[in-house]
Amino acid sequence: MRGATHAKWAASAAAVALMATACGGGGDGGGGSGADGIVSSSWGDPQNPLEPANTNEVQGGKVLSMIFRGLKQYDPKTGEATDMLAEKIETTDSTNFTITLRNGWTFSNGEKVTAKSFVDAWNYGAHLKNNQKNAFFFGQIEGYEQVHPEKGEPTAETMSGLKVVDDRTFTVKLSQKFSTWPDTLGYSAFAPLPRAFFDDHAGWLSKPVGNGPYTVGSYAKGSQMELRRWDGYPGTDKAQNGGVTLKVYTDNNTAYTDLTAGNLDLVDDVPASQLKNVSADLGDRYINVPAGIIQTLSFPFYDPAWNKPGQEKLRQGISRAINREQITETIFQKTRTPAKDWTSPVLGAEGGYKDVCGEFCVYDAAEAKKLIAEGGGIPGGTMKISYNADTGSHKEWVDAVCNSINNALGDNNACVGNPIGTFADFRNQITTQKMTGPFRAGWQMDYPLIQNFLQPLYYTNASSNDGKWTDPEFDKLVDQANAESDITKAVETFQRAEEVLRDDMGAIPLWYQNGSAGYSERVSNVALNPFSVPVYNEIKVG
């Protein structure tokens, strides 16, 4: 998932900083204590309306994680995919799946969640006419190419691989074997949708209705969103508080100041400038834990200036000019770890984490200078690294990266930062292919599989392949890995695909990010899940 306040990808957006409501004061910011107490938390406006299949960045994802539940749910401690609305998912060939739903689930408007709720939602998400950013996630289902062709108009309204059997059962046929496909179904793109979504789409978008532990109370763009506990929620992970008020900040330093002043309960992205002080400020109310997040530099391969033969050496040289060790220690106080591949250490060796990048991720000024020259030099002589300036402490590290590159090349104009006002503006320029040089990218895993760090980002025309990098050998290996029923062999094949990505340096891996958060004395039982998102429903007030 593309980044929001973190990196992934992670970042945040907004229009104006808020005056946070005083601690315990009620009003828009919440307040109260006990089971009905309201938690106030920092946030950034999502890029798009909160349609599950149209949200692929962190800020919108936070809300979807509170108002929806899918077939699977990822364990907040381990990340393991466990059954939620699915009573069972059965297959004998990793191609044909029969899904049976649990009884008793409804949406917050009282409508029953049925097999049709899923099938209709998935068909909507996949169809070209609906322009959903996560359509790619349905690409493994048979009939996807008819509803979402690469060229021309759709020739079908629904995917042939989806069939409703009865209220509690539906079948899915994939176009090829995908042994770990059920583990992807906790991702919000696969959430069910009520009839209200289709019958009054504009009305639903203004106040989304889901089936999770919270409901949307109100939303003022650029200001805040109020989510309140749904007492009729049938799941076991019920909200332990009265609700959460997400407050938009354009500057996470302002959010941190409000937290330490007692005017905000939770900041889930401690700014880099405060990392030296955070332990003294918050003590054991500071959280710093590994997370499935990686920061990278992407390139606009759609720009001819950045897509010439031999430029893989240019990209490799830029990578070698970046002193990751120094930057993660001085800028991030070791809350980042220099990257050695394009995945995350949270996967572990069995899950695919491995030093694939090798020497290309090791700082060497002389080798960097040599490779950049062999790759034709920096287009135009100056490289501008674009980033959103509103949150995420990106200016500090982008400036540090440019200083490292400039020092390696002996040229103070080789690299400069290019700030873009808000996360929403930044993402809009990326998705409309307006980048003219490298840009910061981050990925926050949607589910803990090596496939999720590679296919959505680097497969040809994938949903989050923002730089439009493409390689037929990479695509072929990803397809082979997905079809492999032996998990160990599948991981090894994904790693071979990752080596193809490395050899062309389709993106430069920078560092893995820890989840960082701080919280007030007013709340307890605060934790970040392996995706670095607060486990909002478990937070207790008072």
C-alpha positions as CSV (number, residue, x, y, z in Angstrom):
1,M,0.0,0.0,0.0
2,R,1.3,3.3,-1.0
3,G,2.7,5.4,1.9
4,A,1.2,8.0,3.9
5,T,2.6,9.2,7.2
6,H,5.5,6.8,6.9
7,A,6.9,5.9,3.6
8,K,5.0,3.1,1.0
9,W,4.7,2.9,0.5
10,A,3.9,5.9,3.7
11,A,2.9,9.8,3.9
12,S,0.1,12.2,4.8
13,A,-1.8,15.2,3.5
14,A,-4.0,18.0,4.5
15,A,-4.8,21.7,4.1
16,V,-4.5,23.3,7.5
17,A,-3.1,22.3,10.9
18,L,-5.8,21.9,13.6
19,M,-6.1,23.2,17.0
20,A,-6.5,19.9,18.8
21,T,-9.2,19.7,21.4
22,A,-7.9,19.7,25.0
23,C,-7.5,16.4,26.8
24,G,-10.7,14.9,28.1
25,G,-12.6,18.0,26.9
26,G,-15.2,16.3,24.7
27,G,-16.4,18.2,21.7
28,D,-15.2,17.4,18.2
29,G,-11.9,15.9,19.5
30,G,-13.7,13.4,21.7
31,G,-12.9,13.0,25.4
32,G,-14.5,11.1,28.2
33,S,-13.1,8.0,29.7
34,G,-13.7,4.3,30.1
35,A,-15.5,2.2,27.5
36,D,-17.1,5.2,25.9
37,G,-14.0,7.4,25.8
38,I,-13.0,8.9,22.4
39,V,-9.4,8.5,21.2
40,S,-7.9,11.5,19.2
41,S,-5.2,10.5,16.7
42,S,-3.1,12.3,14.0
43,W,-4.1,11.6,10.4
44,G,-3.8,12.9,6.8
45,D,-6.5,13.2,4.3
46,P,-6.7,10.2,2.0
47,Q,-5.9,10.7,-1.7
48,N,-9.2,9.2,-2.9
49,P,-12.7,8.5,-1.7
50,L,-12.8,5.5,0.7
51,E,-13.9,2.8,-1.8
52,P,-12.1,-0.3,-0.7
53,A,-10.9,-1.1,-4.3
54,N,-9.8,2.5,-4.8
55,T,-7.6,3.1,-1.7
56,N,-4.0,2.1,-2.0
57,E,-2.3,4.5,0.4
58,V,-1.9,4.4,4.2
59,Q,-4.2,7.2,5.4
60,G,-7.3,5.9,3.7
61,G,-6.2,2.4,4.6
62,K,-6.4,3.3,8.3
63,V,-10.0,4.1,8.0
64,L,-10.9,1.0,5.9
65,S,-9.2,-1.1,8.6
66,M,-11.7,0.2,11.1
67,I,-14.9,0.2,9.1
68,F,-14.5,-3.1,7.2
69,R,-13.8,-6.7,7.8
70,G,-13.1,-9.2,5.1
71,L,-12.8,-12.9,4.6
72,K,-9.5,-12.9,6.4
73,Q,-8.0,-10.7,9.1
74,Y,-4.3,-10.2,9.8
75,D,-3.3,-11.0,13.4
76,P,-2.4,-7.6,15.0
77,K,0.7,-9.2,16.6
78,T,2.0,-11.7,14.1
79,G,0.5,-10.6,10.8
80,E,-0.8,-14.2,10.2
81,A,-3.9,-14.4,8.0
82,T,-6.8,-15.9,10.0
83,D,-10.4,-16.5,9.0
84,M,-12.8,-13.7,9.8
85,L,-16.0,-13.7,7.7
86,A,-14.8,-16.9,6.0
87,E,-15.9,-20.0,7.7
88,K,-13.7,-22.0,5.3
89,I,-11.9,-21.6,2.0
90,E,-11.4,-24.9,0.2
91,T,-9.4,-25.9,-2.9
92,T,-7.9,-29.0,-4.3
93,D,-5.9,-27.5,-7.1
94,S,-4.9,-23.9,-6.0
95,T,-7.1,-22.6,-8.9
96,N,-10.7,-23.4,-8.0
97,F,-11.8,-22.1,-4.5
98,T,-15.1,-22.6,-2.7
99,I,-15.7,-19.9,0.0
100,T,-18.2,-20.4,2.8
101,L,-19.2,-17.4,4.9
102,R,-19.9,-17.4,8.7
103,N,-23.5,-16.8,9.8
104,G,-24.5,-13.6,11.6
105,W,-22.6,-10.9,9.8
106,T,-24.3,-7.7,8.8
107,F,-23.3,-4.2,7.7
108,S,-23.9,-1.4,10.1
109,N,-27.1,-0.4,8.3
110,G,-28.6,-3.8,9.1
111,E,-28.1,-5.4,5.7
112,K,-26.9,-9.0,5.8
113,V,-23.5,-9.7,4.4
114,T,-23.9,-12.4,1.8
115,A,-21.8,-14.1,-0.9
116,K,-23.3,-11.6,-3.3
117,S,-21.9,-8.7,-1.2
118,F,-18.4,-10.0,-2.0
119,V,-19.0,-11.0,-5.6
120,D,-20.6,-7.6,-6.5
121,A,-17.8,-5.7,-4.7
122,W,-15.1,-7.6,-6.5
123,N,-16.7,-7.2,-9.9
124,Y,-17.1,-3.5,-9.3
125,G,-13.5,-3.2,-8.2
126,A,-12.2,-5.1,-11.3
127,H,-14.3,-3.3,-14.0
128,L,-12.4,-0.8,-16.1
129,K,-15.3,1.7,-16.2
130,N,-15.1,2.2,-12.4
131,N,-11.4,3.2,-12.5
132,Q,-10.4,1.6,-9.2
133,K,-6.7,1.8,-8.3
134,N,-6.7,-1.7,-6.8
135,A,-8.3,-3.4,-9.8
136,F,-5.0,-5.2,-10.4
137,F,-5.6,-7.3,-7.2
138,F,-8.5,-9.0,-9.0
139,G,-6.3,-9.8,-12.0
140,Q,-5.8,-13.4,-11.0
141,I,-9.6,-14.2,-11.3
142,E,-10.7,-15.7,-14.5
143,G,-12.5,-13.2,-16.7
144,Y,-10.6,-10.2,-15.5
145,E,-9.2,-9.5,-18.9
146,Q,-12.8,-9.2,-20.3
147,V,-13.8,-6.6,-17.7
148,H,-10.5,-4.8,-17.6
149,P,-8.7,-5.2,-20.9
150,E,-5.3,-3.6,-21.4
151,K,-6.6,-2.0,-24.6
152,G,-10.1,-1.3,-25.9
153,E,-13.5,-1.6,-24.2
154,P,-14.6,-4.3,-21.8
155,T,-16.5,-7.2,-23.4
156,A,-18.2,-8.3,-20.2
157,E,-19.8,-6.8,-17.1
158,T,-18.7,-9.4,-14.6
159,M,-15.8,-11.9,-14.2
160,S,-16.6,-15.4,-15.3
161,G,-14.5,-16.8,-12.4
162,L,-17.0,-15.6,-9.8
163,K,-20.2,-17.5,-9.1
164,V,-22.7,-17.1,-6.3
165,V,-23.9,-20.5,-5.1
166,D,-26.2,-19.4,-2.2
167,D,-26.3,-16.7,0.5
168,R,-23.3,-18.1,2.3
169,T,-21.3,-19.7,-0.6
170,F,-19.4,-18.5,-3.7
171,T,-16.8,-20.0,-5.9
172,V,-13.7,-18.4,-7.4
173,K,-11.8,-19.7,-10.4
174,L,-8.3,-18.2,-11.0
175,S,-6.7,-18.0,-14.4
176,Q,-3.6,-19.8,-13.0
177,K,-2.5,-21.5,-9.8
178,F,-1.9,-19.2,-6.8
179,S,-1.3,-21.3,-3.8
180,T,-1.2,-18.4,-1.3
181,W,-4.2,-16.5,-2.8
182,P,-6.4,-17.0,0.3
183,D,-3.8,-15.2,2.4
184,T,-4.3,-12.0,0.3
185,L,-8.0,-11.8,1.2
186,G,-7.6,-9.8,4.3
187,Y,-6.5,-6.8,2.2
188,S,-9.2,-4.1,2.1
189,A,-9.6,-4.3,-1.7
190,F,-11.4,-7.6,-1.1
191,A,-13.9,-6.2,1.4
192,P,-17.7,-6.8,0.9
193,L,-20.0,-3.9,-0.1
194,P,-23.6,-3.2,0.9
195,R,-26.4,-2.5,-1.7
196,A,-26.3,1.1,-0.6
197,F,-22.9,1.5,-2.3
198,F,-24.4,0.7,-5.6
199,D,-27.9,2.2,-5.1
200,D,-26.7,5.6,-3.9
201,H,-23.0,5.7,-4.7
202,A,-22.6,9.5,-4.0
203,G,-24.4,9.2,-0.7
204,W,-22.3,6.2,0.3
205,L,-19.1,8.0,-0.5
206,S,-20.1,11.0,1.6
207,K,-20.6,8.6,4.6
208,P,-19.3,5.1,4.0
209,V,-21.1,2.1,5.4
210,G,-19.1,-1.0,6.3
211,N,-19.2,-4.1,8.5
212,G,-16.3,-3.3,10.9
213,P,-16.2,-2.3,14.5
214,Y,-16.5,1.4,13.8
215,T,-18.9,3.5,11.8
216,V,-18.2,6.9,10.1
217,G,-19.8,9.7,12.1
218,S,-18.7,12.7,10.1
219,Y,-15.8,13.8,7.9
220,A,-14.6,17.3,7.1
221,K,-11.9,17.2,4.5
222,G,-8.8,19.0,5.7
223,S,-10.0,18.9,9.3
224,Q,-11.0,15.5,10.8
225,M,-13.0,12.3,10.6
226,E,-15.1,11.0,13.5
227,L,-15.4,7.2,13.8
228,R,-17.6,5.8,16.5
229,R,-18.0,2.3,18.0
230,W,-20.7,0.2,16.4
231,D,-22.3,-1.7,19.2
232,G,-24.0,-4.1,16.9
233,Y,-20.7,-5.3,15.5
234,P,-20.8,-9.2,15.4
235,G,-17.0,-9.8,15.4
236,T,-14.8,-10.9,18.3
237,D,-12.5,-7.9,17.9
238,K,-15.0,-5.3,19.2
239,A,-13.9,-1.7,19.9
240,Q,-12.6,-1.2,23.5
241,N,-13.3,2.5,23.3
242,G,-16.2,4.8,22.2
243,G,-14.6,5.8,19.0
244,V,-11.6,7.5,17.3
245,T,-11.4,11.0,16.0
246,L,-8.7,11.3,13.3
247,K,-7.3,14.8,13.1
248,V,-5.6,16.1,9.9
249,Y,-2.2,17.6,10.4
250,T,-0.1,19.2,7.7
251,D,3.0,18.9,9.9
252,N,3.7,16.0,12.1
253,N,5.9,18.2,14.3
254,T,2.7,20.1,15.2
255,A,1.0,16.8,16.0
256,Y,3.9,15.8,18.2
257,T,3.7,19.1,20.0
258,D,0.0,18.6,20.6
259,L,0.7,15.1,22.0
260,T,3.3,16.3,24.5
261,A,1.0,19.1,25.5
262,G,-1.8,16.7,26.3
263,N,-4.0,17.9,23.5
264,L,-3.8,14.7,21.4
265,D,-3.9,11.0,22.4
266,L,-1.9,9.3,19.6
267,V,0.7,10.2,17.0
268,D,1.6,7.2,14.8
269,D,4.6,8.8,13.0
270,V,7.1,10.4,15.3
271,P,8.9,13.1,13.3
272,A,12.6,12.6,12.7
273,S,13.4,15.9,14.3
274,Q,11.9,14.6,17.6
275,L,13.6,11.2,17.7
276,K,16.4,12.5,20.0
277,N,13.8,13.7,22.5
278,V,11.1,11.2,22.3
279,S,12.3,8.7,25.0
280,A,12.7,11.6,27.5
281,D,9.4,13.1,26.5
282,L,7.2,10.0,26.5
283,G,9.2,7.2,28.3
284,D,7.4,3.9,27.9
285,R,4.6,5.6,25.9
286,Y,7.0,5.6,22.9
287,I,6.6,2.7,20.5
288,N,9.5,1.7,18.1
289,V,8.9,-1.7,16.5
290,P,9.8,-3.4,13.2
291,A,7.2,-3.0,10.5
292,G,6.6,-4.2,7.0
293,I,7.6,-0.9,5.4
294,I,10.3,-0.1,2.9
295,Q,11.4,3.3,1.5
296,T,12.7,3.4,-2.0
297,L,13.5,5.8,-4.8
298,S,11.5,5.3,-8.0
299,F,12.2,6.5,-11.5
300,P,9.9,7.8,-14.2
301,F,10.5,5.1,-16.9
302,Y,7.8,6.8,-18.9
303,D,10.2,9.7,-19.4
304,P,12.6,9.0,-22.3
305,A,15.3,10.9,-20.5
306,W,15.2,8.2,-17.8
307,N,14.7,5.2,-19.9
308,K,17.7,4.8,-22.2
309,P,19.8,1.7,-22.9
310,G,22.6,1.3,-20.3
311,Q,20.9,3.5,-17.7
312,E,20.8,0.6,-15.3
313,K,24.4,1.6,-14.5
314,L,23.3,5.1,-13.8
315,R,20.7,3.8,-11.3
316,Q,23.2,1.4,-9.8
317,G,25.6,4.3,-9.4
318,I,23.1,6.5,-7.7
319,S,22.3,3.7,-5.3
320,R,26.0,3.3,-4.5
321,A,26.3,7.0,-3.9
322,I,23.8,6.9,-1.0
323,N,25.3,6.4,2.5
324,R,22.4,4.5,4.1
325,E,24.3,3.7,7.3
326,Q,25.1,7.3,8.0
327,I,21.6,8.6,7.1
328,T,19.7,6.0,9.1
329,E,21.9,6.7,12.1
330,T,22.1,10.5,12.0
331,I,18.7,11.4,10.6
332,F,16.5,8.6,11.9
333,Q,18.4,7.7,15.1
334,K,18.4,4.0,14.0
335,T,14.7,3.8,13.6
336,R,15.4,2.8,10.1
337,T,17.7,-0.1,8.9
338,P,19.7,0.1,5.6
339,A,17.9,-2.0,3.0
340,K,19.5,-5.1,1.5
341,D,16.6,-6.1,-0.7
342,W,13.1,-4.9,-1.9
343,T,11.1,-6.7,0.8
344,S,11.2,-6.4,4.6
345,P,12.9,-8.2,7.5
346,V,9.5,-8.9,9.1
347,L,9.1,-11.6,6.5
348,G,12.0,-13.5,7.9
349,A,14.3,-15.7,5.8
350,E,11.6,-18.3,5.3
351,G,9.3,-15.7,4.0
352,G,11.8,-14.3,1.5
353,Y,13.9,-11.7,3.2
354,K,17.5,-12.0,1.9
355,D,20.5,-9.8,1.0
356,V,19.6,-9.6,-2.7
357,C,20.9,-6.1,-3.4
358,G,24.5,-6.9,-2.4
359,E,27.2,-4.4,-3.4
360,F,24.6,-2.2,-5.1
361,C,23.3,-1.1,-1.8
362,V,26.7,-0.5,-0.3
363,Y,28.1,3.1,-0.3
364,D,31.2,3.5,-2.5
365,A,31.8,7.0,-3.8
366,A,34.5,6.0,-6.4
367,E,32.4,3.1,-7.8
368,A,29.3,5.3,-7.8
369,K,31.0,8.0,-9.8
370,K,32.3,5.4,-12.3
371,L,28.9,3.7,-12.8
372,I,27.1,7.0,-13.2
373,A,29.5,8.0,-15.9
374,E,29.2,4.6,-17.6
375,G,25.4,5.0,-17.5
376,G,25.5,8.3,-19.4
377,G,25.5,10.7,-16.5
378,I,22.5,12.3,-14.8
379,P,20.0,13.5,-17.4
380,G,20.3,17.3,-17.7
381,G,23.1,17.4,-15.2
382,T,20.8,17.8,-12.1
383,M,18.6,15.2,-10.6
384,K,15.5,16.4,-8.6
385,I,14.1,14.1,-6.0
386,S,10.4,14.8,-5.5
387,Y,8.7,14.3,-2.2
388,N,5.7,15.5,-0.3
389,A,6.6,18.3,2.1
390,D,3.7,18.1,4.5
391,T,4.5,15.1,6.7
392,G,6.9,12.2,7.1
393,S,10.1,14.1,7.7
394,H,10.9,13.6,4.1
395,K,12.8,16.9,3.6
396,E,15.5,15.8,6.1
397,W,16.3,12.5,4.5
398,V,16.0,13.7,0.9
399,D,18.4,16.5,1.6
400,A,20.8,14.0,3.2
401,V,20.5,11.6,0.2
402,C,21.3,14.5,-2.2
403,N,24.2,15.6,0.0
404,S,25.6,12.0,-0.1
405,I,25.2,11.9,-3.9
406,N,26.7,15.3,-4.4
407,N,29.7,14.5,-2.2
408,A,30.3,11.2,-4.0
409,L,30.3,12.9,-7.4
410,G,32.1,16.1,-6.3
411,D,29.2,18.2,-7.7
412,N,27.0,20.2,-5.5
413,N,24.3,20.5,-8.2
414,A,24.0,16.8,-9.1
415,C,21.0,16.3,-6.8
416,V,18.5,18.6,-5.2
417,G,15.2,18.0,-3.4
418,N,11.9,18.9,-5.0
419,P,9.2,19.5,-2.3
420,I,5.6,19.1,-3.3
421,G,3.1,20.7,-0.9
422,T,0.8,17.9,0.2
423,F,0.7,14.1,0.0
424,A,-2.5,14.3,-2.2
425,D,-0.8,16.6,-4.7
426,F,2.3,14.5,-4.7
427,R,0.4,11.3,-5.3
428,N,-1.8,12.9,-8.0
429,Q,1.3,14.0,-9.9
430,I,2.7,10.5,-9.7
431,T,-0.5,8.8,-10.8
432,T,-0.8,11.2,-13.8
433,Q,2.8,10.5,-14.7
434,K,4.1,14.0,-14.2
435,M,7.4,13.1,-12.6
436,T,10.5,14.3,-14.5
437,G,13.0,12.7,-12.2
438,P,13.3,10.3,-9.2
439,F,10.7,10.4,-6.5
440,R,10.3,9.0,-3.1
441,A,8.2,5.9,-2.8
442,G,7.4,3.8,0.1
443,W,5.5,0.5,0.5
444,Q,3.6,-0.6,3.5
445,M,2.7,-4.3,3.1
446,D,-1.0,-5.2,2.5
447,Y,-0.4,-8.7,3.6
448,P,2.8,-10.5,4.8
449,L,3.9,-12.2,1.6
450,I,7.0,-11.6,-0.5
451,Q,4.6,-11.4,-3.5
452,N,3.1,-8.2,-2.0
453,F,6.4,-6.5,-2.0
454,L,7.1,-7.3,-5.7
455,Q,4.1,-7.9,-7.9
456,P,1.9,-4.8,-7.1
457,L,5.0,-2.6,-7.5
458,Y,7.1,-3.9,-10.3
459,Y,4.9,-6.3,-12.4
460,T,4.0,-4.7,-15.8
461,N,1.1,-2.3,-15.4
462,A,0.6,-3.3,-11.8
463,S,-1.7,-1.1,-9.6
464,S,1.2,0.5,-7.7
465,N,3.9,0.4,-10.4
466,D,4.1,4.2,-10.4
467,G,7.4,4.4,-12.3
468,K,6.1,2.0,-15.1
469,W,9.2,-0.2,-14.9
470,T,8.7,-3.4,-16.9
471,D,10.6,-6.6,-17.6
472,P,9.2,-9.7,-19.2
473,E,11.5,-12.0,-17.3
474,F,10.4,-10.5,-14.0
475,D,6.8,-11.0,-14.9
476,K,7.4,-14.6,-16.0
477,L,9.1,-15.5,-12.7
478,V,6.3,-13.9,-10.6
479,D,3.8,-15.9,-12.5
480,Q,5.8,-19.1,-11.9
481,A,6.1,-18.3,-8.2
482,N,2.4,-17.7,-7.8
483,A,1.7,-21.0,-9.4
484,E,4.1,-22.9,-7.2
485,S,2.3,-25.0,-4.5
486,D,5.5,-25.6,-2.6
487,I,6.0,-22.4,-0.5
488,T,9.7,-22.8,-0.2
489,K,10.1,-23.1,-4.0
490,A,7.7,-20.2,-4.5
491,V,9.8,-17.9,-2.3
492,E,13.0,-19.0,-4.1
493,T,11.3,-18.1,-7.5
494,F,10.2,-14.7,-6.2
495,Q,13.8,-14.1,-5.1
496,R,15.0,-14.9,-8.7
497,A,12.5,-12.2,-9.9
498,E,14.0,-9.9,-7.3
499,E,17.4,-10.5,-8.8
500,V,16.0,-9.3,-12.2
501,L,14.8,-6.2,-10.5
502,R,18.2,-5.7,-8.9
503,D,20.1,-6.1,-12.2
504,D,18.1,-3.4,-13.8
505,M,17.8,-1.4,-10.6
506,G,14.1,-0.8,-11.3
507,A,13.9,1.1,-8.0
508,I,16.5,1.9,-5.4
509,P,15.9,0.4,-2.0
510,L,16.9,2.8,0.8
511,W,15.9,1.5,4.2
512,Y,13.3,-0.5,6.2
513,Q,11.2,1.5,8.5
514,N,10.2,0.8,12.0
515,G,6.7,1.7,13.2
516,S,7.0,4.6,15.6
517,A,4.2,6.1,17.7
518,G,3.7,8.0,20.9
519,Y,0.6,8.2,23.0
520,S,-0.8,10.2,25.9
521,E,-1.2,9.3,29.6
522,R,-5.0,9.3,28.9
523,V,-4.9,6.1,26.9
524,S,-3.4,2.6,27.3
525,N,-3.1,-0.8,25.5
526,V,-1.7,1.0,22.5
527,A,0.2,-1.0,19.9
528,L,1.1,-1.0,16.2
529,N,0.4,-4.0,14.1
530,P,3.1,-5.4,11.7
531,F,1.7,-3.0,9.1
532,S,2.7,-0.1,11.4
533,V,-1.0,0.9,11.8
534,P,-2.4,1.5,15.3
535,V,-4.6,-1.3,16.6
536,Y,-7.3,1.3,17.2
537,N,-10.0,-1.1,18.4
538,E,-7.8,-2.3,21.4
539,I,-7.0,1.1,22.7
540,K,-8.5,1.9,26.1
541,V,-9.3,5.3,27.5
542,G,-8.8,6.3,31.1
